[in-house]
Amino acid sequence: MVTWSDIETFAIALGGVEASISYGEPSLKIGKALLTRFRVSDNSAVLRSVDFDERDDLISAHPDIFFVEEHYLRHDIVLARLEHADLDDVAPYIRRTWARLAGKRARNMGNKRMHPL
């Protein structure tokens, strides 16, 4: 099981990431851009940069971990149930979004830290 604290530690280690609030719940941002958000009501994380085909494949392969709600159907988002996920399940999507959002300076800081995931 991964916790929000685990996700926060991982993401902050990438560089340029700050803890914040989004929709009244804990989130992680790069500047003003949302990296990921914790959904307290169902202990899940909002993972971005997941295209529709990949999302469908994830949900089909791991329905205990990944799901989507109608609100997110038109967005490149998948939700992850943290009680059924490991950091290895969510880290690639956080890293992908981070790489897309982070500036060169933040990416260079993250590369120096060389987090194992």
C-alpha positions as CSV (number, residue, x, y, z in Angstrom):
1,M,0.0,0.0,0.0
2,V,1.3,3.5,-0.9
3,T,0.3,6.5,1.2
4,W,-0.1,10.1,0.2
5,S,3.0,10.8,2.3
6,D,5.0,8.3,0.2
7,I,3.8,10.0,-3.0
8,E,4.6,13.4,-1.6
9,T,8.1,12.4,-0.6
10,F,8.7,10.8,-4.1
11,A,7.5,13.8,-6.0
12,I,9.3,16.5,-3.9
13,A,12.5,14.6,-4.4
14,L,12.1,15.1,-8.2
15,G,12.7,18.8,-7.7
16,G,10.6,21.9,-8.1
17,V,7.5,20.3,-6.5
18,E,5.7,21.9,-3.6
19,A,2.9,20.7,-1.4
20,S,-0.3,22.7,-2.0
21,I,-4.1,22.5,-1.8
22,S,-6.4,21.9,-4.8
23,Y,-10.2,21.7,-4.5
24,G,-9.7,21.8,-0.7
25,E,-7.5,18.7,-0.6
26,P,-3.8,18.0,-0.5
27,S,-2.0,18.3,-3.8
28,L,1.4,18.7,-5.3
29,K,2.2,21.4,-7.8
30,I,5.0,22.7,-9.9
31,G,4.5,26.5,-9.8
32,K,0.8,26.8,-10.4
33,A,0.4,23.6,-12.4
34,L,-1.1,20.6,-10.8
35,L,1.1,17.5,-10.6
36,T,-1.2,15.3,-8.7
37,R,-4.0,15.5,-6.1
38,F,-5.1,13.4,-3.1
39,R,-8.8,12.6,-2.9
40,V,-9.4,12.2,0.8
41,S,-13.0,10.9,0.3
42,D,-11.8,7.6,-1.4
43,N,-8.1,7.5,-0.6
44,S,-7.1,7.9,-4.2
45,A,-4.7,9.9,-6.3
46,V,-5.4,11.8,-9.5
47,L,-2.8,10.8,-12.0
48,R,-2.3,13.0,-15.1
49,S,-0.7,12.5,-18.5
50,V,-2.4,9.1,-19.0
51,D,-4.0,9.1,-22.5
52,F,-7.4,7.4,-23.1
53,D,-6.0,4.1,-24.5
54,E,-3.4,3.7,-21.8
55,R,-6.1,4.5,-19.1
56,D,-8.4,1.8,-20.6
57,D,-5.5,-0.7,-20.5
58,L,-4.6,0.2,-16.9
59,I,-8.2,-0.2,-15.7
60,S,-8.6,-3.4,-17.6
61,A,-5.4,-4.9,-16.3
62,H,-5.6,-3.6,-12.7
63,P,-9.2,-2.7,-11.8
64,D,-8.4,-3.0,-8.1
65,I,-5.9,-0.1,-8.5
66,F,-7.0,2.1,-11.4
67,F,-10.4,3.6,-12.2
68,V,-12.0,6.6,-13.7
69,E,-15.2,8.6,-12.9
70,E,-17.4,10.3,-15.4
71,H,-16.0,13.7,-14.4
72,Y,-12.6,12.7,-15.7
73,L,-13.6,10.8,-18.9
74,R,-12.6,13.7,-21.2
75,H,-9.3,14.3,-19.5
76,D,-5.9,12.5,-19.6
77,I,-6.4,11.3,-16.1
78,V,-6.7,8.0,-14.2
79,L,-7.4,7.6,-10.5
80,A,-5.5,5.2,-8.3
81,R,-6.8,3.5,-5.2
82,L,-3.9,4.0,-2.8
83,E,-4.8,1.1,-0.5
84,H,-4.3,-1.3,-3.4
85,A,-1.3,0.4,-5.1
86,D,2.4,0.4,-4.5
87,L,4.7,3.4,-5.3
88,D,5.8,1.5,-8.4
89,D,2.2,1.6,-9.7
90,V,1.9,5.4,-9.5
91,A,5.4,6.8,-9.7
92,P,5.7,6.5,-13.5
93,Y,2.7,8.7,-14.1
94,I,3.9,11.3,-11.5
95,R,7.3,11.3,-13.1
96,R,5.8,11.6,-16.6
97,T,3.7,14.6,-15.6
98,W,6.6,16.1,-13.7
99,A,8.8,15.9,-16.8
100,R,6.2,17.6,-18.9
101,L,5.6,20.4,-16.4
102,A,9.0,21.0,-14.9
103,G,11.3,23.5,-16.3
104,K,14.9,22.7,-17.3
105,R,16.2,23.8,-13.9
106,A,13.9,21.5,-12.0
107,R,14.6,18.5,-14.3
108,N,18.3,19.0,-13.8
109,M,17.8,19.1,-10.0
110,G,15.8,15.8,-10.3
111,N,18.4,14.2,-12.4
112,K,21.1,14.9,-9.8
113,R,19.0,13.2,-7.1
114,M,18.5,10.2,-9.3
115,H,15.5,8.7,-7.4
116,P,15.3,5.0,-8.1
117,L,11.8,5.1,-9.6
